[in-house]
Amino acid sequence: MRELEDIKAMIIAWKESYYKIAVEENGGEAMCEELYLDIQEFALPYLSSLRKWGRISEQEYMDFMFFCQEQVEDLRKMIREAILNLGG
């Protein structure tokens, strides 16, 4: 579904932005929390509406939730690796 792909692209863009901020400002875990909160506040209500209106299946909803969780964990991993590479 095109809408899901668009939301995924948006979340990936957020993740990349938060990664840059974390590296530039040593934001670390706070940036992971910000990504999580943005997903909760902006993406999930829309996704829930799609599910409620029957535009996506329960499986698509669950798969998307897993994708979101993966993105937060991936950001955490990226930040940890950057800190290690910077000698911190």
N, C-alpha and C positions, 0 to 999 in steps of 0.2 A: 504494500500500500504506500503510495507516494507520501501521504501525510506522516506516516511513521518514519520513513526515510528522511524527510525534512527535519523532524524533531531529533532524530539521531544525529544528523549533521550539526544541528544547533548545539546539542550537548557536547559533541566532540570539539566544537569551536570554543565553547565555554571552558572545557578541560584544558585546551591549549592556552587560552588566555590566562587561566589561573596558574598554569605551570610557569608561564613567563613571569607573572607577578611573584610567585614563590621564589624563583631563582633570583630575580632582581632585588627583592626586598626580604629574602630569607623568611618567607611566609609559612613554609612547611605545612604542618597539620591544619592550620587555620584555613588554608586554601582548599584543602580537601573538604572541610566542613562547609565552606562557602559553596562549593560545587554541589554537595549533597542538598544544602538548603535551597539552592536555585532550582534543582530538579524537583524537590518537594513542592516548592511554591509555584513554579511556572509550568513545568512539563507534565507532572502527574495529574493535576486537575483536568487538563485537556485530554490526556490519555483516558482518564476515568470517564469523561464524557463520551469519548469514542466508544468505549466499552458499553456504557449505558444505552447509547443509541443503536447498538448492534453493528457498528461500523467495523469493529474488530472483535475477534473471538477471545475467549478466556485464555486460550493458549498464547495468542499474540500479545495479550496484556501481560501475562506472566513472563514471556520471553523478553518483552521490553523492560520489565522491572529488573530482570536479571542483567540485561544490557546496562542499565543505569548503575547498578551495583558494581559491575565490572569497570565502568568508567571512573568511578570514585576510587576504586582499588588501584586502577592503572595510574591515576594521577599520583596517588600515594607512592607507588613504586617509582615513578618517574622522578619525583621530588627526592626520594631517598637516594637514588642513583646519582642525581645531580649534586647532592650534598657530599656524597662520598667522592665524587670526581673533583670537587672543589677542595677536598681535604678537610671537610668539616665532619 
